[in-house]
Amino acid sequence: MEQHGYARNAGAVFSLQYHLVFCPKYRKAVLQGPVAERLKALLALKADELHVTLHTLEVMPDHVHLFVESDPGMAPTKLAAQFKGYTSRVLRQEFRHLRSQLPSLWSRSYYIGSVGHVSEATVRRYIEHQKGRS
């Protein structure tokens, strides 16, 4: 994917960027030290596997922020599920204390918001002015 401007695939030109935030179950502060470092590496690996551009990543003790860009074929809910499912499975295998502290690593909920290059008002104006162009 291109860093600036628009990306392309066989049938589309697009710019789909998301801010994704998710937390450990009960918002427990377990994302520290070696767990946090391994989580960063796992998120980068999963992004690469999914062909998703990982622009920015921050791991806080009780939550994770990702700024990602993806293809239109990857629904935002699938992005969240892929990142959370993969990292939960691997981290709970590698860090046994996570299994004893939490019934599952991640809370079921998450936040995902779109990040755009143009405002809603700009899009509305553009569409409204198309009728006079035909």
N, CA, C and O atoms as a GROMACS GRO file, in nm:
protein
  536
    1MET      N    1   0.082  -0.118   0.000
    1MET     CA    2   0.000   0.000   0.000
    1MET      C    3   0.087   0.124   0.000
    1MET      O    4   0.196   0.126   0.057
    2GLU      N    5   0.038   0.227  -0.064
    2GLU     CA    6   0.114   0.351  -0.070
    2GLU      C    7   0.110   0.423   0.064
    2GLU      O    8   0.011   0.416   0.137
    3GLN      N    9   0.217   0.492   0.096
    3GLN     CA   10   0.222   0.568   0.221
    3GLN      C   11   0.140   0.697   0.210
    3GLN      O   12   0.072   0.734   0.305
    4HIS      N   13   0.146   0.766   0.095
    4HIS     CA   14   0.076   0.893   0.078
    4HIS      C   15  -0.022   0.880  -0.038
    4HIS      O   16   0.005   0.811  -0.136
    5GLY      N   17  -0.136   0.947  -0.026
    5GLY     CA   18  -0.232   0.942  -0.134
    5GLY      C   19  -0.318   0.818  -0.126
    5GLY      O   20  -0.361   0.776  -0.018
    6TYR      N   21  -0.343   0.760  -0.241
    6TYR     CA   22  -0.436   0.647  -0.250
    6TYR      C   23  -0.363   0.518  -0.286
    6TYR      O   24  -0.260   0.519  -0.353
    7ALA      N   25  -0.420   0.409  -0.238
    7ALA     CA   26  -0.368   0.277  -0.273
    7ALA      C   27  -0.459   0.218  -0.380
    7ALA      O   28  -0.570   0.268  -0.402
    8ARG      N   29  -0.413   0.115  -0.446
    8ARG     CA   30  -0.490   0.051  -0.553
    8ARG      C   31  -0.482  -0.100  -0.539
    8ARG      O   32  -0.385  -0.156  -0.489
    9ASN      N   33  -0.589  -0.164  -0.586
    9ASN     CA   34  -0.585  -0.308  -0.607
    9ASN      C   35  -0.648  -0.334  -0.743
    9ASN      O   36  -0.667  -0.239  -0.820
   10ALA      N   37  -0.680  -0.456  -0.776
   10ALA     CA   38  -0.729  -0.488  -0.910
   10ALA      C   39  -0.855  -0.412  -0.948
   10ALA      O   40  -0.875  -0.382  -1.066
   11GLY      N   41  -0.941  -0.381  -0.852
   11GLY     CA   42  -1.067  -0.319  -0.888
   11GLY      C   43  -1.101  -0.190  -0.818
   11GLY      O   44  -1.212  -0.139  -0.835
   12ALA      N   45  -1.009  -0.134  -0.739
   12ALA     CA   46  -1.045  -0.015  -0.662
   12ALA      C   47  -0.925   0.076  -0.636
   12ALA      O   48  -0.810   0.033  -0.634
   13VAL      N   49  -0.956   0.202  -0.616
   13VAL     CA   50  -0.862   0.300  -0.564
   13VAL      C   51  -0.919   0.341  -0.430
   13VAL      O   52  -1.038   0.370  -0.420
   14PHE      N   53  -0.837   0.344  -0.326
   14PHE     CA   54  -0.894   0.362  -0.193
   14PHE      C   55  -0.795   0.424  -0.096
   14PHE      O   56  -0.674   0.428  -0.118
   15SER      N   57  -0.852   0.473   0.014
   15SER     CA   58  -0.776   0.521   0.129
   15SER      C   59  -0.861   0.489   0.251
   15SER      O   60  -0.948   0.568   0.289
   16LEU      N   61  -0.836   0.375   0.312
   16LEU     CA   62  -0.913   0.331   0.428
   16LEU      C   63  -0.820   0.318   0.547
   16LEU      O   64  -0.740   0.224   0.556
   17GLN      N   65  -0.831   0.412   0.638
   17GLN     CA   66  -0.746   0.414   0.756
   17GLN      C   67  -0.833   0.409   0.881
   17GLN      O   68  -0.941   0.469   0.885
   18TYR      N   69  -0.786   0.336   0.982
   18TYR     CA   70  -0.863   0.316   1.103
   18TYR      C   71  -0.778   0.336   1.228
   18TYR      O   72  -0.659   0.306   1.231
   19HIS      N   73  -0.843   0.387   1.332
   19HIS     CA   74  -0.785   0.393   1.466
   19HIS      C   75  -0.856   0.284   1.544
   19HIS      O   76  -0.978   0.290   1.565
   20LEU      N   77  -0.781   0.184   1.588
   20LEU     CA   78  -0.835   0.069   1.660
   20LEU      C   79  -0.780   0.070   1.803
   20LEU      O   80  -0.660   0.084   1.824
   21VAL      N   81  -0.870   0.055   1.901
   21VAL     CA   82  -0.830   0.051   2.042
   21VAL      C   83  -0.898  -0.070   2.106
   21VAL      O   84  -1.018  -0.090   2.090
   22PHE      N   85  -0.820  -0.150   2.178
   22PHE     CA   86  -0.878  -0.260   2.253
   22PHE      C   87  -0.803  -0.279   2.384
   22PHE      O   88  -0.688  -0.236   2.399
   23CYS      N   89  -0.871  -0.344   2.480
   23CYS     CA   90  -0.822  -0.354   2.618
   23CYS      C   91  -0.821  -0.498   2.666
   23CYS      O   92  -0.899  -0.580   2.618
   24PRO      N   93  -0.732  -0.529   2.760
   24PRO     CA   94  -0.739  -0.660   2.826
   24PRO      C   95  -0.870  -0.671   2.905
   24PRO      O   96  -0.929  -0.570   2.945
   25LYS      N   97  -0.913  -0.793   2.926
   25LYS     CA   98  -1.033  -0.820   3.006
   25LYS      C   99  -1.018  -0.750   3.140
   25LYS      O  100  -0.911  -0.751   3.201
   26TYR      N  101  -1.125  -0.690   3.187
   26TYR     CA  102  -1.131  -0.614   3.313
   26TYR      C  103  -1.034  -0.495   3.315
   26TYR      O  104  -1.006  -0.439   3.421
   27ARG      N  105  -0.985  -0.457   3.199
   27ARG     CA  106  -0.889  -0.347   3.183
   27ARG      C  107  -0.767  -0.365   3.275
   27ARG      O  108  -0.711  -0.269   3.327
   28LYS      N  109  -0.727  -0.492   3.294
   28LYS     CA  110  -0.611  -0.523   3.378
   28LYS      C  111  -0.483  -0.472   3.312
   28LYS      O  112  -0.467  -0.483   3.190
   29ALA      N  113  -0.394  -0.418   3.391
   29ALA     CA  114  -0.268  -0.361   3.341
   29ALA      C  115  -0.162  -0.472   3.324
   29ALA      O  116  -0.063  -0.475   3.397
   30VAL      N  117  -0.185  -0.561   3.227
   30VAL     CA  118  -0.094  -0.674   3.206
   30VAL      C  119  -0.002  -0.655   3.085
   30VAL      O  120   0.084  -0.740   3.059
   31LEU      N  121  -0.019  -0.544   3.011
   31LEU     CA  122   0.060  -0.523   2.889
   31LEU      C  123   0.184  -0.440   2.921
   31LEU      O  124   0.195  -0.323   2.883
   32GLN      N  125   0.277  -0.504   2.992
   32GLN     CA  126   0.398  -0.436   3.035
   32GLN      C  127   0.519  -0.525   3.011
   32GLN      O  128   0.506  -0.646   2.995
   33GLY      N  129   0.637  -0.463   3.009
   33GLY     CA  130   0.763  -0.537   2.997
   33GLY      C  131   0.766  -0.630   2.878
   33GLY      O  132   0.731  -0.590   2.767
   34PRO      N  133   0.807  -0.756   2.900
   34PRO     CA  134   0.820  -0.851   2.790
   34PRO      C  135   0.687  -0.879   2.718
   34PRO      O  136   0.688  -0.906   2.597
   35VAL      N  137   0.575  -0.873   2.789
   35VAL     CA  138   0.444  -0.895   2.726
   35VAL      C  139   0.416  -0.784   2.624
   35VAL      O  140   0.373  -0.811   2.512
   36ALA      N  141   0.442  -0.660   2.663
   36ALA     CA  142   0.420  -0.546   2.573
   36ALA      C  143   0.511  -0.554   2.450
   36ALA      O  144   0.466  -0.530   2.338
   37GLU      N  145   0.636  -0.588   2.472
   37GLU     CA  146   0.730  -0.598   2.360
   37GLU      C  147   0.690  -0.709   2.263
   37GLU      O  148   0.696  -0.691   2.141
   38ARG      N  149   0.650  -0.822   2.317
   38ARG     CA  150   0.607  -0.934   2.232
   38ARG      C  151   0.478  -0.898   2.159
   38ARG      O  152   0.461  -0.932   2.042
   39LEU      N  153   0.387  -0.829   2.227
   39LEU     CA  154   0.262  -0.787   2.164
   39LEU      C  155   0.291  -0.697   2.043
   39LEU      O  156   0.229  -0.715   1.938
   40LYS      N  157   0.382  -0.601   2.057
   40LYS     CA  158   0.418  -0.513   1.945
   40LYS      C  159   0.467  -0.594   1.826
   40LYS      O  160   0.428  -0.569   1.712
   41ALA      N  161   0.554  -0.691   1.852
   41ALA     CA  162   0.608  -0.775   1.745
   41ALA      C  163   0.497  -0.857   1.679
   41ALA      O  164   0.493  -0.870   1.556
   42LEU      N  165   0.407  -0.913   1.759
   42LEU     CA  166   0.298  -0.995   1.706
   42LEU      C  167   0.202  -0.912   1.621
   42LEU      O  168   0.154  -0.958   1.517
   43LEU      N  169   0.172  -0.789   1.666
   43LEU     CA  170   0.083  -0.703   1.588
   43LEU      C  171   0.145  -0.667   1.454
   43LEU      O  172   0.076  -0.662   1.352
   44ALA      N  173   0.275  -0.642   1.453
   44ALA     CA  174   0.345  -0.612   1.327
   44ALA      C  175   0.344  -0.734   1.234
   44ALA      O  176   0.323  -0.720   1.114
   45LEU      N  177   0.365  -0.852   1.289
   45LEU     CA  178   0.361  -0.976   1.209
   45LEU      C  179   0.223  -0.997   1.149
   45LEU      O  180   0.211  -1.031   1.031
   46LYS      N  181   0.118  -0.979   1.229
   46LYS     CA  182  -0.019  -1.000   1.182
   46LYS      C  183  -0.055  -0.896   1.076
   46LYS      O  184  -0.119  -0.930   0.977
   47ALA      N  185  -0.015  -0.772   1.095
   47ALA     CA  186  -0.041  -0.668   0.996
   47ALA      C  187   0.022  -0.706   0.862
   47ALA      O  188  -0.040  -0.691   0.757
   48ASP      N  189   0.145  -0.753   0.867
   48ASP     CA  190   0.215  -0.795   0.746
   48ASP      C  191   0.142  -0.912   0.680
   48ASP      O  192   0.125  -0.913   0.558
   49GLU      N  193   0.101  -1.009   0.758
   49GLU     CA  194   0.030  -1.126   0.706
   49GLU      C  195  -0.103  -1.086   0.639
   49GLU      O  196  -0.142  -1.144   0.538
   50LEU      N  197  -0.171  -0.987   0.696
   50LEU     CA  198  -0.300  -0.941   0.643
   50LEU      C  199  -0.284  -0.839   0.530
   50LEU      O  200  -0.384  -0.796   0.472
   51HIS      N  201  -0.160  -0.799   0.500
   51HIS     CA  202  -0.132  -0.694   0.401
   51HIS      C  203  -0.196  -0.562   0.442
   51HIS      O  204  -0.254  -0.489   0.361
   52VAL      N  205  -0.183  -0.534   0.571
   52VAL     CA  206  -0.234  -0.411   0.631
   52VAL      C  207  -0.115  -0.325   0.668
   52VAL      O  208  -0.017  -0.375   0.724
   53THR      N  209  -0.121  -0.195   0.637
   53THR     CA  210  -0.013  -0.105   0.675
   53THR      C  211  -0.034  -0.061   0.820
   53THR      O  212  -0.139  -0.008   0.855
   54LEU      N  213   0.064  -0.084   0.903
   54LEU     CA  214   0.060  -0.043   1.043
   54LEU      C  215   0.137   0.088   1.053
   54LEU      O  216   0.260   0.089   1.056
   55HIS      N  217   0.063   0.200   1.058
   55HIS     CA  218   0.127   0.332   1.060
   55HIS      C  219   0.184   0.364   1.197
   55HIS      O  220   0.298   0.410   1.209
   56THR      N  221   0.105   0.340   1.301
   56THR     CA  222   0.147   0.373   1.437
   56THR      C  223   0.089   0.270   1.533
   56THR      O  224  -0.020   0.218   1.512
   57LEU      N  225   0.165   0.242   1.637
   57LEU     CA  226   0.125   0.143   1.737
   57LEU      C  227   0.172   0.192   1.873
   57LEU      O  228   0.286   0.234   1.888
   58GLU      N  229   0.083   0.186   1.972
   58GLU     CA  230   0.123   0.219   2.109
   58GLU      C  231   0.057   0.119   2.203
   58GLU      O  232  -0.064   0.099   2.200
   59VAL      N  233   0.139   0.057   2.286
   59VAL     CA  234   0.089  -0.038   2.385
   59VAL      C  235   0.100   0.028   2.522
   59VAL      O  236   0.209   0.058   2.568
   60MET      N  237  -0.014   0.048   2.585
   60MET     CA  238  -0.021   0.102   2.721
   60MET      C  239  -0.045  -0.018   2.814
   60MET      O  240  -0.086  -0.124   2.767
   61PRO      N  241  -0.021  -0.005   2.944
   61PRO     CA  242  -0.040  -0.121   3.033
   61PRO      C  243  -0.180  -0.182   3.027
   61PRO      O  244  -0.196  -0.303   3.046
   62ASP      N  245  -0.283  -0.098   3.000
   62ASP     CA  246  -0.420  -0.151   3.001
   62ASP      C  247  -0.498  -0.131   2.871
   62ASP      O  248  -0.620  -0.152   2.869
   63HIS      N  249  -0.430  -0.092   2.762
   63HIS     CA  250  -0.496  -0.084   2.632
   63HIS      C  251  -0.394  -0.069   2.520
   63HIS      O  252  -0.277  -0.040   2.543
   64VAL      N  253  -0.443  -0.089   2.396
   64VAL     CA  254  -0.359  -0.084   2.277
   64VAL      C  255  -0.421   0.012   2.176
   64VAL      O  256  -0.543   0.011   2.156
   65HIS      N  257  -0.338   0.095   2.113
   65HIS     CA  258  -0.381   0.183   2.003
   65HIS      C  259  -0.311   0.139   1.876
   65HIS      O  260  -0.189   0.120   1.876
   66LEU      N  261  -0.386   0.123   1.768
   66LEU     CA  262  -0.329   0.095   1.636
   66LEU      C  263  -0.384   0.196   1.537
   66LEU      O  264  -0.502   0.230   1.540
   67PHE      N  265  -0.298   0.244   1.448
   67PHE     CA  266  -0.341   0.326   1.335
   67PHE      C  267  -0.302   0.246   1.212
   67PHE      O  268  -0.184   0.234   1.179
   68VAL      N  269  -0.403   0.190   1.144
   68VAL     CA  270  -0.380   0.098   1.034
   68VAL      C  271  -0.450   0.143   0.907
   68VAL      O  272  -0.545   0.221   0.911
   69GLU      N  273  -0.401   0.093   0.796
   69GLU     CA  274  -0.462   0.118   0.665
   69GLU      C  275  -0.481  -0.016   0.598
   69GLU      O  276  -0.390  -0.099   0.594
   70SER      N  277  -0.602  -0.037   0.544
   70SER     CA  278  -0.629  -0.168   0.485
   70SER      C  279  -0.700  -0.158   0.352
   70SER      O  280  -0.742  -0.051   0.308
   71ASP      N  281  -0.711  -0.272   0.290
   71ASP     CA  282  -0.779  -0.292   0.163
   71ASP      C  283  -0.930  -0.293   0.187
   71ASP      O  284  -0.973  -0.331   0.296
   72PRO      N  285  -1.012  -0.253   0.090
   72PRO     CA  286  -1.157  -0.256   0.108
   72PRO      C  287  -1.213  -0.396   0.136
   72PRO      O  288  -1.323  -0.408   0.189
   73GLY      N  289  -1.140  -0.499   0.100
   73GLY     CA  290  -1.187  -0.635   0.125
   73GLY      C  291  -1.177  -0.677   0.270
   73GLY      O  292  -1.230  -0.782   0.308
   74MET      N  293  -1.110  -0.599   0.352
   74MET     CA  294  -1.092  -0.632   0.494
   74MET      C  295  -1.185  -0.544   0.578
   74MET      O  296  -1.156  -0.427   0.602
   75ALA      N  297  -1.296  -0.601   0.621
   75ALA     CA  298  -1.392  -0.526   0.703
   75ALA      C  299  -1.328  -0.486   0.835
   75ALA      O  300  -1.247  -0.561   0.890
   76PRO      N  301  -1.362  -0.368   0.887
   76PRO     CA  302  -1.304  -0.324   1.015
   76PRO      C  303  -1.324  -0.424   1.129
   76PRO      O  304  -1.233  -0.444   1.210
   77THR      N  305  -1.439  -0.488   1.135
   77THR     CA  306  -1.463  -0.586   1.241
   77THR      C  307  -1.370  -0.708   1.226
   77THR      O  308  -1.329  -0.766   1.326
   78LYS      N  309  -1.339  -0.744   1.103
   78LYS     CA  310  -1.247  -0.856   1.080
   78LYS      C  311  -1.104  -0.817   1.121
   78LYS      O  312  -1.030  -0.898   1.176
   79LEU      N  313  -1.066  -0.693   1.094
   79LEU     CA  314  -0.934  -0.644   1.138
   79LEU      C  315  -0.919  -0.661   1.289
   79LEU      O  316  -0.821  -0.717   1.338
   80ALA      N  317  -1.018  -0.611   1.362
   80ALA     CA  318  -1.014  -0.620   1.509
   80ALA      C  319  -1.006  -0.766   1.553
   80ALA      O  320  -0.924  -0.801   1.638
   81ALA      N  321  -1.089  -0.850   1.495
   81ALA     CA  322  -1.091  -0.992   1.533
   81ALA      C  323  -0.958  -1.060   1.504
   81ALA      O  324  -0.911  -1.140   1.584
   82GLN      N  325  -0.898  -1.030   1.390
   82GLN     CA  326  -0.771  -1.092   1.353
   82GLN      C  327  -0.659  -1.051   1.449
   82GLN      O  328  -0.584  -1.136   1.497
   83PHE      N  329  -0.648  -0.921   1.477
   83PHE     CA  330  -0.544  -0.874   1.569
   83PHE      C  331  -0.565  -0.930   1.710
   83PHE      O  332  -0.469  -0.976   1.773
   84LYS      N  333  -0.687  -0.927   1.759
   84LYS     CA  334  -0.714  -0.972   1.895
   84LYS      C  335  -0.701  -1.124   1.909
   84LYS      O  336  -0.642  -1.172   2.005
   85GLY      N  337  -0.756  -1.198   1.814
   85GLY     CA  338  -0.752  -1.344   1.823
   85GLY      C  339  -0.611  -1.400   1.818
   85GLY      O  340  -0.573  -1.484   1.899
   86TYR      N  341  -0.534  -1.352   1.722
   86TYR     CA  342  -0.397  -1.401   1.704
   86TYR      C  343  -0.310  -1.368   1.826
   86TYR      O  344  -0.241  -1.454   1.879
   87THR      N  345  -0.315  -1.241   1.870
   87THR     CA  346  -0.228  -1.202   1.981
   87THR      C  347  -0.270  -1.270   2.112
   87THR      O  348  -0.184  -1.304   2.193
   88SER      N  349  -0.399  -1.289   2.132
   88SER     CA  350  -0.444  -1.358   2.253
   88SER      C  351  -0.391  -1.500   2.258
   88SER      O  352  -0.337  -1.544   2.359
   89ARG      N  353  -0.406  -1.570   2.149
   89ARG     CA  354  -0.362  -1.711   2.142
   89ARG      C  355  -0.212  -1.723   2.171
   89ARG      O  356  -0.172  -1.804   2.254
   90VAL      N  357  -0.131  -1.643   2.103
   90VAL     CA  358   0.014  -1.655   2.118
   90VAL      C  359   0.061  -1.606   2.255
   90VAL      O  360   0.141  -1.673   2.321
   91LEU      N  361   0.012  -1.492   2.299
   91LEU     CA  362   0.056  -1.439   2.428
   91LEU      C  363   0.018  -1.531   2.544
   91LEU      O  364   0.097  -1.548   2.637
   92ARG      N  365  -0.101  -1.590   2.539
   92ARG     CA  366  -0.142  -1.680   2.647
   92ARG      C  367  -0.063  -1.811   2.645
   92ARG      O  368  -0.046  -1.874   2.749
   93GLN      N  369  -0.013  -1.851   2.527
   93GLN     CA  370   0.075  -1.969   2.521
   93GLN      C  371   0.213  -1.937   2.578
   93GLN      O  372   0.272  -2.017   2.651
   94GLU      N  373   0.264  -1.819   2.544
   94GLU     CA  374   0.401  -1.783   2.582
   94GLU      C  375   0.414  -1.727   2.724
   94GLU      O  376   0.520  -1.741   2.785
   95PHE      N  377   0.310  -1.666   2.776
   95PHE     CA  378   0.314  -1.606   2.909
   95PHE      C  379   0.204  -1.670   2.994
   95PHE      O  380   0.089  -1.623   2.996
   96ARG      N  381   0.241  -1.775   3.063
   96ARG     CA  382   0.142  -1.855   3.137
   96ARG      C  383   0.067  -1.775   3.243
   96ARG      O  384  -0.048  -1.807   3.274
   97HIS      N  385   0.130  -1.672   3.299
   97HIS     CA  386   0.062  -1.593   3.402
   97HIS      C  387  -0.063  -1.524   3.348
   97HIS      O  388  -0.154  -1.493   3.425
   98LEU      N  389  -0.068  -1.499   3.218
   98LEU     CA  390  -0.188  -1.438   3.160
   98LEU      C  391  -0.308  -1.532   3.167
   98LEU      O  392  -0.422  -1.489   3.181
   99ARG      N  393  -0.280  -1.661   3.157
   99ARG     CA  394  -0.389  -1.760   3.165
   99ARG      C  395  -0.448  -1.766   3.304
   99ARG      O  396  -0.570  -1.779   3.321
  100SER      N  397  -0.362  -1.756   3.405
  100SER     CA  398  -0.413  -1.766   3.542
  100SER      C  399  -0.479  -1.636   3.588
  100SER      O  400  -0.567  -1.639   3.674
  101GLN      N  401  -0.439  -1.522   3.532
  101GLN     CA  402  -0.494  -1.393   3.574
  101GLN      C  403  -0.626  -1.359   3.504
  101GLN      O  404  -0.709  -1.288   3.561
  102LEU      N  405  -0.645  -1.408   3.382
  102LEU     CA  406  -0.761  -1.368   3.302
  102LEU      C  407  -0.826  -1.487   3.233
  102LEU      O  408  -0.755  -1.576   3.185
  103PRO      N  409  -0.960  -1.492   3.227
  103PRO     CA  410  -1.028  -1.601   3.156
  103PRO      C  411  -1.003  -1.593   3.004
  103PRO      O  412  -1.000  -1.696   2.936
  104SER      N  413  -0.986  -1.473   2.953
  104SER     CA  414  -0.945  -1.451   2.814
  104SER      C  415  -0.863  -1.322   2.816
  104SER      O  416  -0.883  -1.239   2.904
  105LEU      N  417  -0.773  -1.305   2.721
  105LEU     CA  418  -0.685  -1.189   2.727
  105LEU      C  419  -0.759  -1.059   2.700
  105LEU      O  420  -0.746  -0.963   2.776
  106TRP      N  421  -0.836  -1.053   2.592
  106TRP     CA  422  -0.899  -0.928   2.551
  106TRP      C  423  -1.045  -0.920   2.590
  106TRP      O  424  -1.116  -1.020   2.592
  107SER      N  425  -1.088  -0.801   2.622
  107SER     CA  426  -1.229  -0.771   2.639
  107SER      C  427  -1.299  -0.795   2.505
  107SER      O  428  -1.235  -0.782   2.400
  108ARG      N  429  -1.426  -0.829   2.505
  108ARG     CA  430  -1.497  -0.853   2.380
  108ARG      C  431  -1.517  -0.724   2.301
  108ARG      O  432  -1.531  -0.729   2.178
  109SER      N  433  -1.519  -0.611   2.367
  109SER     CA  434  -1.545  -0.484   2.299
  109SER      C  435  -1.415  -0.422   2.247
  109SER      O  436  -1.305  -0.460   2.285
  110TYR      N  437  -1.432  -0.326   2.158
  110TYR     CA  438  -1.320  -0.249   2.103
  110TYR      C  439  -1.376  -0.122   2.044
  110TYR      O  440  -1.497  -0.108   2.026
  111TYR      N  441  -1.288  -0.028   2.013
  111TYR     CA  442  -1.325   0.094   1.942
  111TYR      C  443  -1.257   0.090   1.807
  111TYR      O  444  -1.139   0.055   1.799
  112ILE      N  445  -1.329   0.125   1.700
  112ILE     CA  446  -1.265   0.145   1.571
  112ILE      C  447  -1.330   0.266   1.505
  112ILE      O  448  -1.453   0.273   1.493
  113GLY      N  449  -1.248   0.358   1.462
  113GLY     CA  450  -1.296   0.479   1.396
  113GLY      C  451  -1.222   0.500   1.266
  113GLY      O  452  -1.103   0.469   1.256
  114SER      N  453  -1.291   0.553   1.168
  114SER     CA  454  -1.225   0.579   1.040
  114SER      C  455  -1.150   0.711   1.048
  114SER      O  456  -1.193   0.805   1.115
  115VAL      N  457  -1.040   0.716   0.978
  115VAL     CA  458  -0.957   0.836   0.971
  115VAL      C  459  -0.955   0.875   0.823
  115VAL      O  460  -0.917   0.795   0.738
  116GLY      N  461  -0.994   0.998   0.794
  116GLY     CA  462  -1.006   1.035   0.653
  116GLY      C  463  -0.924   1.157   0.614
  116GLY      O  464  -0.876   1.233   0.698
  117HIS      N  465  -0.912   1.172   0.483
  117HIS     CA  466  -0.838   1.286   0.427
  117HIS      C  467  -0.931   1.404   0.401
  117HIS      O  468  -0.884   1.517   0.393
  118VAL      N  469  -1.061   1.378   0.388
  118VAL     CA  470  -1.156   1.485   0.361
  118VAL      C  471  -1.268   1.480   0.464
  118VAL      O  472  -1.300   1.375   0.518
  119SER      N  473  -1.326   1.596   0.490
  119SER     CA  474  -1.432   1.603   0.591
  119SER      C  475  -1.565   1.558   0.533
  119SER      O  476  -1.582   1.547   0.411
  120GLU      N  477  -1.659   1.531   0.622
  120GLU     CA  478  -1.795   1.495   0.581
  120GLU      C  479  -1.855   1.607   0.496
  120GLU      O  480  -1.920   1.581   0.395
  121ALA      N  481  -1.835   1.731   0.537
  121ALA     CA  482  -1.890   1.846   0.464
  121ALA      C  483  -1.836   1.852   0.321
  121ALA      O  484  -1.910   1.883   0.228
  122THR      N  485  -1.708   1.823   0.304
  122THR     CA  486  -1.648   1.824   0.171
  122THR      C  487  -1.710   1.718   0.082
  122THR      O  488  -1.739   1.744  -0.035
  123VAL      N  489  -1.732   1.598   0.135
  123VAL     CA  490  -1.793   1.490   0.058
  123VAL      C  491  -1.936   1.528   0.020
  123VAL      O  492  -1.977   1.510  -0.094
  124ARG      N  493  -2.012   1.580   0.114
  124ARG     CA  494  -2.150   1.621   0.086
  124ARG      C  495  -2.155   1.726  -0.026
  124ARG      O  496  -2.234   1.714  -0.119
  125ARG      N  497  -2.069   1.828  -0.017
  125ARG     CA  498  -2.064   1.934  -0.119
  125ARG      C  499  -2.029   1.875  -0.255
  125ARG      O  500  -2.092   1.909  -0.355
  126TYR      N  501  -1.930   1.788  -0.258
  126TYR     CA  502  -1.887   1.726  -0.384
  126TYR      C  503  -2.003   1.651  -0.449
  126TYR      O  504  -2.028   1.668  -0.569
  127ILE      N  505  -2.074   1.568  -0.372
  127ILE     CA  506  -2.185   1.488  -0.426
  127ILE      C  507  -2.299   1.580  -0.472
  127ILE      O  508  -2.356   1.558  -0.579
  128GLU      N  509  -2.331   1.681  -0.392
  128GLU     CA  510  -2.439   1.773  -0.429
  128GLU      C  511  -2.410   1.847  -0.559
  128GLU      O  512  -2.502   1.877  -0.634
  129HIS      N  513  -2.285   1.876  -0.586
  129HIS     CA  514  -2.248   1.950  -0.706
  129HIS      C  515  -2.233   1.860  -0.830
  129HIS      O  516  -2.211   1.911  -0.940
  130GLN      N  517  -2.243   1.730  -0.815
  130GLN     CA  518  -2.228   1.640  -0.930
  130GLN      C  519  -2.346   1.649  -1.026
  130GLN      O  520  -2.330   1.632  -1.146
  131LYS      N  521  -2.465   1.675  -0.972
  131LYS     CA  522  -2.586   1.676  -1.056
  131LYS      C  523  -2.575   1.780  -1.169
  131LYS      O  524  -2.616   1.753  -1.281
  132GLY      N  525  -2.521   1.895  -1.140
  132GLY     CA  526  -2.508   2.000  -1.241
  132GLY      C  527  -2.400   1.973  -1.344
  132GLY      O  528  -2.392   2.046  -1.444
  133ARG      N  529  -2.317   1.871  -1.324
  133ARG     CA  530  -2.204   1.844  -1.414
  133ARG      C  531  -2.241   1.754  -1.530
  133ARG      O  532  -2.167   1.750  -1.629
  134SER      N  533  -2.353   1.681  -1.523
  134SER     CA  534  -2.380   1.582  -1.627
  134SER      C  535  -2.427   1.638  -1.757
  134SER      O  536  -2.453   1.564  -1.852
   0.00000   0.00000   0.00000
